[in-house]
Amino acid sequence: MESMAANMVYLLLTLLLVSRVFTTEDYDDSSDQTLEEEDSNRLDPNYDDWAEQRSRRNNIMIHGYPIKKGNKGDPMAVVAEIGEKLGFEDPLDMVLSAVRIRPSRPEHQRPIIVHLTDMEAKKKWTKAYTRLKLWEKKIYINEHLSKYNQKLFKRTKEWAREHNWKYVWVYNCTVRVRQNELTPEHEVTHVEQLKRLERERFKNRGVDIE
């Protein structure tokens, strides 16, 4: 029961975090293809989006941490400082590597991609971040999504705003959406699911939009 209660608290904190996360559209890691084109590509057995996301499953992306005289912008030094803020005694014990990537806009600070040792380490970092609400200090930690999932996450947020759905978030590299606190959550793995949710919404109102 305690474990179930802890999981529920984590989910609620995650939902509260949704409206405050730094969006993946602020760094440049996407292709020129539209989401619909990439959706079609996913039918190709050689399409590697799943492999790309698996390769990132233990990664987090950090944005907003200022470059200081002490860390001089060194990614590992920055990660160590953030880990200490999160309450870890030896944060780099959970870190395999850290690298800065280019932002989509030159005026933005370069995000850091952190490759953690495993999923358990990633869960510890994201839970500590959520618990301490570091987004209130303009420090953001997100999951490192594949190019396709970056676009899908952005499209899902746009869709949610248009249809008055309250929550959009990412958990274990999967985009999720929820209308409000009293409704079930839905996984969104391709753009067609958003259209299906819209059809179901109108169907429940007795409106046929086919």
N, C-alpha and C positions, 0 to 999 in steps of 0.2 A: 504493500500500500504506500509506504514512504517513497519507494522508487517511482511509482505511478504519479504520486503527488509532485515529486521533483520534476518529472518529465512535463507535467502540465504547466508548472510554473515556468519552465524553460520555454515551452511553446508560447505562453502568453507574453513573456519578455521578448521573444523573437518577433511576435506580431507587433509589439510596441515599437520595435526597432525599425520595422519596415519603412515607415515614412521618413526615417532619418538617415538611411544609409546613403553613402556616396555612390552614385550610379556608375556602371561600367562604361557608359558612353563617354566618360571623361578621360579615357586612355585609348590609345590607338592599337587595337588588336583585332580588327575585323576586316572581312573581305569586302569587295565591291558588289557582291551579289546581294539581291534582295532576299528577304526572309522567305518569300514564296519560292524563289529559285532554289534556295538551299533546302527548303522543305522537300522539293521534288528530288533533289540529289540524295536525300536520305533513303530513297527507295533503291538506290544503286548499292549492291552488295559490297562494292569497293569504297563506298563513302566512309570516311574515317572520323566523323564527328564523335562517335562513341569512344574511339581510341584516344582522340584528342582530350575529351573530357576525363577519361580514366587517368590519363597522364597528369591531369591537374587536380585530381581528387584530394590530394593531401596538401594542396596549396591554399594560401590566403593572400589577399591583396590589401596592402596598407597604404592609405593616402591621408595627407594632411599633417603629418608629423613634421615640425619645423627642423630645418638644418641648423644645428647649434655648433658653437666653437668646439665643444667636447667631442661630438661625433663626426664633425666635418662632412656630414652627408654620407659617410660610409654605411652601406646597407646593413651589414651585420651589427655595427655599433648601434644603429637606430633600432634594429629589431631587439637587441639586448635591452636597451632603455625602455622600450614599450613593454617587453616581457616583464621587466621589474615593476613597472606601473601596474601590470595586471596581477602582480602578487607572486610571480614565479621566482624561486630562489636562484635557479640556474636555467634561465630561459633558453639559452643556446644549446642545452642538452637535447631539446626537442626540434632543433633547426638543422637541416642539412645544408641549405644554401639560401642566399637572398640576393636579389638583383633588382636594379632600377630599370624601368621601361619608359619609353617615351609617351608623353601625354598626347591627346588629340589636339590640344591647343598649346602653343608655345608658352603662354603666360601661366599655365598650370604647373604645379609642382609634379615631379616625376614620381609615380607610385612605385611601391616596392612589392615584388612578388616573393613570397616566402615559401620555400619548400620544406614542409615539416616532415617528421619521421614517419608518422602514420595518422590514420583517421582519429585515433584517440587523442593525439596531441592537438589536432585541429579542433576537436570538440572542446578541449580544455581552453584553448585560446579564444574561441568564439563565445563560449559560455562566460568566461571571465570578462570579456569585452562588453557583453550584454549586461552583465550584473553591475559593472562599474559605470555604464552609460558614457563611455568615452566620446561618443558622438557629440555630447554636449560641449566637449572641449575641441570640437572640430577635428577629431582623429577618427578615422573610419577604417574598419576591417570588414572585408567582404570575402565571399568565396571566389575562387579564380575560375571563371566560366569559360567554356569553349566559345569560339566565334559565333557559332549558331545560337548557343544558349544566351549569349550577351544580347543578340538581336531579339530573341524570343522574350527575354526578361523585359527589355525596353517596350516591345510591342504589347506585352501583357499589362504593363503599367498604364500604357495609353488606353488600352481596352478597358481596364478597370475604372479609370477616370471617366471615360465616356459612358459607362454603364452603372456608375455609382457602386462599384464593388470596393470595399473598404481596405482590404489587405492583399498585398502582393509581396512575396518574399522568396528567398532561395534557401533550401535546406538539403544538405547532402548533394549539392550540384543540380538539384531539380527545382524548376520554377513551380511555385504553388500560388493558388489564389483562393480567396474566401470572401464571400459577400459581406458578412458581418459576424459578430460574436456568436450568433445562434445558428449559423448555417455550417454545413460540412465544408472541409477544404477540398480542393481539386488539384491534382497534379497536371501541369501543362507541359507536354513534351513536344508538341508541334502546333502550328498555328491553327490547324483545322479544329482542334479541341476548343478554341475560343469561339469559333463559329457554332460549334455544337452546343456550348453553354448558352450562347445567345438564343439559339433555336429552342432549347429547353425552357429558358426563361419566358419566352413568348408563348410557348405551348402551355405552360402552367397558367398563363393568363387567358388561355382560350383563343390566342391569336395565331394564325397560320402565316408564316413568313416565307414558305417555300416558293 
